[in-house]
């Protein structure tokens, strides 16, 4: 009867006593060294396999530690941004502080923002420039952050002379009780914002900026009532 390799493997798995009954023979079996041409005992081969497996596990652990450290660093930056935005009582100061933090803390080279349905005593702000219906429809439909290379031509013009050089973008809608704006970040690096990237912190950024802008509206209403 001819036995296949699978038959032998199945037999050994279902008859572990074989290794006890023929322990001396098993110890004499030689295997090719995976790192050389010489033959080595099965015990040495098992040790080599365990070392290889340990090396893979060590690499995975190092990768998890690195991801954890990166997430901690981003979380710390988000915390500092939140503390910073809480200090501003004027819309113009808040917008300046947001742009500064995104550029300096998060290394986002280009940021633009457009707002609507927002009360303000500073109507000359570029961020309050009227936008088209297409922009409003886009913001309303943007339930999750967008990352990729495609944006509306109107949005690209917001970046001025830098617009033609930008290759990747991240967009988040800004909402309080209603949609009030669109925050867009751009980069010359095509891989800075890519479709498969995680968007947890972009969503938190959207919520943080939206809440800060909502408080600005409350502050403006309080100031108008006190005049």
C-alpha positions in Angstrom: 0.0 0.0 0.0 1.3 3.4 -1.0 1.0 6.1 1.7 1.0 9.8 0.8 2.6 12.5 2.9 -0.8 13.5 4.1 -1.5 9.9 5.3 1.7 9.8 7.3 1.0 13.3 8.8 -2.6 12.2 9.7 -1.3 9.0 11.4 1.3 10.9 13.5 -1.3 13.4 14.6 -3.8 10.7 15.6 -1.2 8.5 17.2 1.0 10.7 19.4 2.2 7.6 21.3 4.4 6.8 18.3 6.9 9.5 19.4 7.1 7.8 22.8 7.4 4.3 21.4 10.1 5.3 19.0 11.8 8.1 20.8 15.3 7.0 19.9 14.5 6.8 16.2 12.8 10.3 16.3 16.0 11.7 17.9 18.1 10.3 15.1 16.0 11.9 12.3 18.0 14.7 10.5 16.5 17.7 8.9 18.1 20.2 6.5 19.3 23.3 8.3 17.1 26.2 7.0 20.1 28.5 7.2 22.7 26.2 5.6 23.3 22.9 3.9 24.1 20.7 6.8 21.7 18.2 8.5 20.5 18.9 12.0 18.6 16.9 14.6 14.8 17.4 14.9 15.3 19.0 18.3 17.6 21.6 16.9 15.2 22.2 14.0 12.4 22.8 16.5 14.5 25.3 18.4 15.3 27.1 15.1 11.5 27.2 14.2 10.7 28.6 17.7 13.4 31.3 17.2 11.9 32.2 13.9 8.4 32.4 15.3 9.7 34.4 18.2 11.3 36.8 15.8 8.0 37.3 14.0 6.2 37.9 17.3 8.8 40.4 18.4 8.4 42.3 15.1 4.6 42.4 15.6 5.0 43.6 19.2 7.3 46.3 18.1 4.8 47.4 15.5 2.0 47.5 18.0 4.1 49.5 20.4 5.0 52.0 17.6 1.3 52.4 16.7 0.4 52.9 20.3 3.1 55.6 20.7 1.9 57.3 17.5 -1.7 57.3 18.7 -0.7 58.6 22.1 1.2 61.5 20.4 -1.9 62.3 18.2 -4.2 62.2 21.2 -1.9 64.6 23.1 -1.9 67.0 20.1 -5.7 66.8 20.0 -5.9 67.6 23.7 -3.6 70.6 23.2 -5.7 71.8 20.3 -8.9 71.5 22.4 -7.4 73.5 25.2 -6.2 76.1 22.8 -9.5 76.6 21.0 -11.3 77.0 24.4 -9.3 80.2 25.0 -10.7 82.1 22.0 -13.7 84.4 22.2 -13.5 85.9 18.8 -14.1 83.9 15.6 -11.1 85.5 13.9 -8.8 84.4 16.8 -10.3 80.9 16.8 -9.7 80.5 13.1 -6.2 81.8 13.3 -5.5 79.4 16.3 -6.9 76.4 14.4 -4.8 77.1 11.3 -1.7 77.6 13.4 -2.2 74.3 15.4 -2.9 72.3 12.3 0.2 73.6 10.6 2.6 73.5 13.6 1.4 70.5 15.7 -0.1 68.3 13.0 2.2 69.3 10.1 -0.7 70.0 7.8 0.8 72.5 5.3 -2.4 73.8 3.8 -5.8 74.4 5.5 -8.9 76.2 4.2 -12.3 76.6 5.8 -15.6 78.0 4.7 -18.5 78.8 7.0 -22.2 79.6 6.6 -25.2 79.9 8.9 -22.7 81.5 11.4 -23.4 84.9 13.2 -20.3 87.0 13.2 -19.2 90.6 13.9 -16.3 90.2 11.5 -18.0 89.6 8.1 -14.7 90.4 6.2 -13.2 87.1 7.2 -12.2 85.0 4.2 -13.8 82.0 5.8 -17.2 83.7 5.6 -16.9 84.1 1.8 -20.2 82.9 0.2 -20.1 79.4 -1.3 -22.1 77.7 -4.0 -25.0 75.3 -3.5 -22.7 72.5 -4.6 -20.5 73.1 -1.6 -23.5 73.1 0.7 -24.8 69.8 -0.8 -21.3 68.3 -0.5 -21.0 69.2 3.2 -24.5 67.9 3.9 -23.7 64.6 2.3 -20.3 64.2 4.0 -21.3 62.0 6.9 -17.7 60.7 7.3 -14.3 62.3 6.6 -13.1 62.2 3.0 -9.5 61.4 2.1 -8.3 61.2 -1.4 -7.1 63.2 -4.5 -10.4 64.5 -5.9 -12.1 67.7 -4.8 -14.4 70.2 -6.5 -12.7 72.9 -8.6 -14.3 75.5 -6.4 -12.6 74.1 -3.3 -9.2 74.0 -5.1 -9.5 77.7 -5.7 -9.7 78.3 -2.0 -6.1 77.3 -1.7 -5.1 80.2 -4.0 -1.8 79.8 -5.8 -1.0 76.6 -3.9 -4.1 74.8 -5.3 -2.6 73.4 -8.5 0.3 71.8 -6.5 -1.8 69.9 -4.1 -2.2 66.1 -4.6 -4.2 64.8 -1.6 -6.9 66.2 0.5 -8.9 65.5 3.7 -12.4 67.0 4.1 -14.7 67.1 7.1 -18.1 68.7 7.5 -18.7 71.1 10.4 -22.0 70.8 12.2 -23.8 72.2 15.2 -27.6 71.9 15.1 -27.1 72.2 11.4 -24.3 72.0 8.9 -22.3 75.2 9.2 -19.2 74.7 7.1 -16.4 72.6 5.5 -12.8 72.2 6.6 -10.4 71.0 4.0 -6.7 70.1 4.4 -4.3 69.6 1.5 -0.8 68.4 0.9 1.6 68.1 -2.0 2.3 64.5 -1.0 -0.1 62.2 -2.8 0.0 59.7 0.1 -0.6 62.2 2.9 -4.4 61.7 2.7 -5.3 58.5 1.0 -8.7 56.6 0.9 -7.7 53.7 3.1 -6.3 55.7 6.0 -7.9 55.8 9.4 -10.3 58.7 10.0 -11.0 58.5 13.7 -8.9 61.6 14.6 -10.3 63.5 11.6 -13.8 62.8 12.9 -12.7 64.0 16.4 -11.3 67.1 14.8 -14.6 67.8 13.0 -16.5 67.4 16.3 -14.0 69.6 18.2 -14.0 72.4 15.6 -17.8 72.2 15.3 -18.3 72.5 19.0 -15.9 75.4 19.3 -17.7 77.3 16.5 -21.0 76.5 18.1 -19.7 78.3 21.3 -18.7 81.2 19.1 -22.3 81.6 18.0 -23.4 81.5 21.6 -20.8 84.1 22.6 -22.0 86.4 19.7 -25.6 86.1 20.9 -24.6 87.0 24.5 -22.6 90.0 23.3 -25.4 91.2 21.2 -27.9 91.0 24.1 -25.6 92.9 26.4 -25.2 95.9 24.0 
